[in-house]
């Protein structure tokens, strides 16, 4: 680990030398600060969820963020953001790395670097189990009288508005309660990431059912999002590669999924 971090520091030093003293790398800033700021919405279990009472974060990407902090030898500080303000907060430099179930999009890629993908999936429906067979295709869903519930401002809403013209799109403002609302009949279905439908099906057995999560409507990947910065981006990719090879990633995945 020390050799690995030393190599990253050397790269940072070389970049600083090449660009002149006016510009340091994001990685060297993190190491000097002793803290890496992780941007998370905190409303997307099992990736990252914030406990309203204690303010503590938990989840798959929260555990991986702690692994990243350990690899760097720095403290992890979680910075709250929202799906609606995620890109603006990223561009404003409010956090060093975006985590918590962020999907790779071309619009986000214009703003910064994505690591190698750590999960492949796509959008798929989740509905009350009694209605599961009704919503197998977008044509089944996009009909008058069908209400699709969605969280505001993120990829789910963008997908719905791009593909649904006849169905009603009902925005539910609180992503932490949206699946309880669906279970209680506040909408007919939700379209979200396949990983989330599997997780919510597990939390609501016999009530909510994922609809063909192994064959989603589209293709997407999840990755970690950072500013364009050669030392930091290289370190993130190497760290992710190593935790996937040494069993750390598999253990955390098994814990949450």
Buried (B, 14 or more C-beta within 10 A) or exposed (E): EEEEBEBBBEBBBEBBEEEEEEEBBBBBBBBEEEBBBBBBBBBBBBBBBBEEEEEEBBBBBBBBBBBBBBBBEBEBBBBBBBBBBBBEBBEEEBBBBBBBBBBBBEEBEEBBBBBEBBBEBBBBBBBBBEEBEBBEEBEBBBBEEBBBBBBBBBBBBBBBEEBBEEBBBBEBEEBBEBBBBBBEEBBBBBBBBBBBBBBBBEBBEEBBBBBBBEEBBEEBBBBBBBBEBBBBBBBBBBBBEBBBEEEBBEEBBEEBE
